Amino acid sequence: MDAKDDEARSIPELKLEAVIGFNGRVPFGLKLHPDKKYLIYPLGSLVILKRTDDGKQEFLHGHSNNVSCISLSKSGVYIASGQVNVMAVKAPVIIWNYAARAIHGQLLLHKAKVEAVSFSPNEKYLVSLGGQDDGSIVVWNIDTKQAICKSSASTYGYCLTVEFFHTSDNIFASAGSGTLRIWELDLTNRRIWPTDCRTGKLKRTVKCLEISECDQYMFCGTTSGDIMKINTRLKLLNNCGPARAKFSGGINVLKVLNSGDMLIGTGSGTLALCSKNNFQTVREIELENGVTSVAFSDEGGQLLVGTEGAQMYRVSFEDFKADLLCTGHRSTIHDIAIPMSMSQVFATCSEEDIRLWRINKPKELMRLSVPNVTCNTLCFMSDGHGIISGWSDGKIRMFDPKNGKPLLIINNSHNMGVTTIANTRDSKKIVSGGREGQVRVWELQPQGHRLLDTLAEHKETVTCIKIKSDDTECVSASTDGTCIIWDLVRCVSLQRVIANTLFRAVCYNLDEHQIITSGTDRKITYWYVLDGSSIRELEASQSGAINTMHITNDGNHFVTGGEDKQLKVWDYTLGDVTHVGMPLGASITSTKICSNNSILVCATADGGVWQWRFPHPPSS
């Protein structure tokens, strides 16, 4: 085992060039550093620092799973982030040194999840809150990186948020469902003493806390859509409102301005300015998804707003007009496509939409949406004149990549949904696979299409189709444990390979005498096309299926990714891993290498798109 670990450590890491996406579901996840030069936000297992002037990204890598919370110290010297982990496994809190872009300390006491973190005003202490399965609050000394004390967060219910007071390093508040407390740190006895706030008959679940600058009042945003104002000296409810028109979707974010008025972000996508007197709305704007973060940018009274739909907006405080800064997918990305003839753009597909992106500039160029239908697969026409896509409603749709206009719709192409698609080099045929197990060959005509044949030998979902470079044959992989080589001229099967696995991906090698397959058995297998015999097996993963695989045009290298959340580059001939990517926060669902071997793009189940520098230049 030690030898294997040493070998894994010696494999060079892939260089991450850019990331598209933002985990907008992390509460208060979008931060603006006090120096105003960097936006700080999580995606997967990374904390991303994005320059505000030119969008250049830096990455803080140290978490082994999705980042669940993030906090910034008052001066910006430290960043703290917590993560999710599997049940019964400890979830770390990492304190980062902002200037050094390095780990200051790793704190390990919470189980399964870290719900929230908060710095004391003078940056002496950090308080961390465990998730519902952990239920504890821990106060840490930032200098020594040691826990000062630990306590159960609540007597009843569960805790969701924690926040330090502004004028004292020894007082903080916590809140959640059935609990609202103010805590005092007793350093001498290494204890924290809680006092419950009295709210009378008012029972609320608090999602966010904001304490006024002088620490006189505490404002609590609730899932019921109203605000509780607590007198912190008396620990007593002072006011609650608005009385009638409560905020729909609950209050996710609450910020108190110097004037005493409040900014409210709701679960339904409303960003509102509320009066301090009666909590009535003064100005508001409706955004596309629930608001989860608001950060102040002093320049011209600008607000930076993050939503659970992975969007970032810049909102003018004066007139509440919003500009969309950047977007990302908010759900699993099912497929990636890169045009054969160019490597400047690529496309991704997810629920309801296809998005076109520019490589090396994480900016969305175009979005193609079909409401209430999921796009499962896509590819570019070999001549670059169309984006072909397969959808869960059983239709094949082709769009113009220049303007997004629909060029072709094939209705009822697969009765249980299209799961994979490919097109020939001459751009005259499409081969599609469906959830019912059929492979269908379509001829594209100047005024439409024609079904040439239905190949019905698979018993389960067809997961991947690859076509030979001369357009005469193709191979289809299926979850029934077979890969079938098809003659596309006569539309008959030529050969099949069988394995005890659910096949997820298949590729031809350079001379197309061999195929390589991957699936749930965690192996990469080389097969002869001619007789279907197995040549070689490689152990590709310690845990989880290999979901995706792509081979370079020169056939020297291929890349794999799957449920172990790690991208691997392989030497085809030697069968060795040459480079690995850092562990990502979610399963890898698709990966593609661009035609000139410069960029490797992979997508993950959390909606992230990752662009890496491909380490091997193409052979002449």
Secondary structure, 3 states (H helix, E strand, C coil): CHHHHHHHHHCCECEEEEEECCCCCCCCCCEECCCCCEEEEEECCEEEEEECCCCCEEEEECCCCCEEEEEECCCCCEEEEEEECCCCCECCEEEEECCCCEEEEEECCCECEEEEEEECCCCCEEEEEECCCCCEEEEEECCCCEEEEEEECCCCCEEEEEEECCCCCCEEEEEEECCEEEEEEECCCCEEEEEECECCCCCCEEEEEEECCCCCEEEEEECCCCEEEEECCCCEEEEEECCCCCCCCCEEEEEECCCCCEEEEECCCEEEEECCCCCCEEEEEECCCCEEEEEEECCCCEEEEEECCCCEEEEECCCCCEEEEECCCCCCCCEEECCCCCCCEEEEEEEEEEEEEECCEEEEEEEEEEEEEEEEEEEECCCCCCEEEEECCCCEEEECCCCCCEEEEECCCCCCCEEEEEECCCCCEEEEEECCCCEEEEEEECCEEEEEEEECCCCCCEEEEEECCCCCEEEEEECCCEEEEEECCCCEEEEEEECCCCEEEEEECCCCCEEEEEECCCEEEEEECCCCCEEEEEECCCCCCEEEEEECCCCCEEEEEECCCCCEEEECCCCCEEEECCCCCCCEEEEEECCCCCEEEEEECCCCEEEEECCCCCCC
